[in-house]
């Protein structure tokens, strides 16, 4: 079971962001835009969690929620992770946000791999379309170099995201107070556009 903890911005915040995205989309840029119901700020990703341990994780997150108070946040700026992911940044009470994320990660019932630990607070709004992202470079089992499509393919992937990240780099959304976070189940392949379907398992009120 793939689970993560996340903050979901309220509708008025996503409405404001939608207007900014619409202006960019009208310029013909064509990454795979994420449906707004999937847009969230990840606090902790737990990878694969045995179903029998979900209650234990929920109990741990309830304790975390009792230690942390509401957070004043806003969406600001934009960037990309390589040629794959376009994100909107998060501003506001970042130190308390990072502390909350660290405690949510510590509540995991099993060790979380380093490569799925969050790099920075962000909200993913688009991904490069399949087939236009360069595979990772490396060596195959015979020691030969592998990975990396033509430079044109890589440029195509970059060209999907870089202009949008540049256009949204000055974006500043309205402030909001995050008063809760959620434990969410991710169901790969069952959501819109063949992406993941997110099912909220439980909400936790920030009452510290």
N, C-alpha and C positions, 0 to 999 in steps of 0.2 A: 504494500500500500504506500503510494507516494504522497507524503504530507508536507505542508509548509505552513509557517505562521506569517501573517501579512496584515498590513493596514490597507483598507480600501478607502480612497478619497470619496467624499460625498458628491452627489449629483451635480451640485452647482460648480464644484471645482472641475469635474470632468466636462461639463457643458462649456466652460470657459476654454479648456484645452481643446475641445472639439472644434471650436471656432478657429483657433490658431492652426490646427491640423488641416482644416478644410481649406484655408488659404494656401497651404503648401501643396495639398493634393491637387488643387486646380491648376498647378503648374506642370502637371503631367508626370510627376515623380511616381514610381510604381513599385515600392517595396510591398511586402505583405503586411497590411495594417492590422493591428490587433483589435478585436472587438472591445468596446469600452467595459463590458462586464468582466473582462479578464484583467483589466488594468489595476495593478496593486503595487504597493511598496513591500517587498519581501523583508521580513525580519529574520527568518531562519528557514532553511530548507533541510528536511530530515531524511532525504533519499528514501530508501525502502524501509518501511516500519512494519513489523509483524502486527497483524490485526489484534492479537491478544494483548498488545502493550499500549494500545491507543488510550485506554482509560488512564493509565499511568502517566502518559504524556499530557493528557488534559488536566490531570491533577497538578502536575508540575507547572503548567502554564497558568493555572488559576492562582498559584502561589506567586508567580512572576507578576501577574496583573495586580495583585494586592500590594506590590512594592513600588509600582510606578504610577505616576499621575498622568493626566491628559497632557498632550503635546501640541504646541502651536507650530504648525507646519505650512509650507506653501511649495508649489512646484515652480522651479526656476531653472532656466538654462537647458541645454541639450547636448548630447554627444553620442558616440557609437563605440561599441566594443568590437574592435576589428572591423570586419566587413559583414558581421552577422546581425547585430542587435542595435537598434536605435532607441535611446532612452531620454527621458526627461528627468532632470535632477530634482533633488529635494533640498529645501532650505528651511531655516527656522531653528528649532531647538535640536540641533544635530547631536550634541553630546548626550543629552538624555535619550535620544532616539537610538544612538549606538549602544548605550548601556542596556536599553530594553532589548535590542537585537541580541546582544551578548548573553543576556539572561535567558532569552528564548532558546538560543542555541544550547546553552548549558542544561536546559530542561530535557534535551533529547534523551531517549531511553537507550540509545546506542551511539557509538562513535560516528560522527559525521565526516565524510571525506573532505579533505582540504579544498578540493577543486569545486565543491558546491557551496562553500562558505561565501557569503556576500562580500563584494568588493567595496561597494559604496551604496548609500541609499539612492534608489532610482525607481522609475516607473517605465517599464518597457512599452513602447507604442508601436513598434514595427520590427519586422525581421526581413532580411534579404530573402528573396524567393529561392526555392530549391533549384539546384542546378547552376546557380550563379555565385556560389561561394567556393573559394579555393580550398581543396582538402588540405589537412595538415601535412607538412613536409616531414620527411624522416627517411628511414631505411627499411627495405623489405627484408624478409628472412634470409635472402641471399646476399645482403649487404649492398644492394643497389639503391640508388636514390629513388624515392617515390614521392608522390603527392605533387600538388601544384599543377593546375591546368594552365592553359595559355595565359599570357599577360592580359589579353583582351577580356577573358572570362573574369579574371580578378578585378579588372578595371570596371567591368559591368556591375559587379557586386558592390564595389566601393561607390560607384556613381549613383546607386539607388539610395544610399544612406547619407553620404557626405553633404550633398546640397541641402537635405532636410535638416541635418544637425546644424549646419551653418545658419539656415534661415530661422531655426528655433533657438539659437544660442542666446538670444536676447529675451526669450519668453519669460514672463513673470506672471504667475497665476495668483488668484486671490488666496488670502490666508484662511486656514481653517484649523479647528481644534480636533485632533484625533482623540476620541474618548474611549476607543476600544480597538482590539485587534481580533483576528479570527484564526482558527485552525482550519485549514483548507485541504481537501483531498483533490489531487490532480489525476484525471483519467485521460491518459494520452490517446489521441486519435478520435475521441468522442465529442469534441467541441466543434465550433464553427471553423470552416475552411480546413477541416481535418486536423486541427490543433487540439489542445487539451481542453477538457471540460473541467471547470472548477466547481467543486461542491463544498459549501461551508459546513463543517462538522459542528463547530461551536464558536460562540462569541465570548470574548473576555473583556469585561469593563476595566479600564485603567482607573483604579480607585485609591492608589497610594497617596 
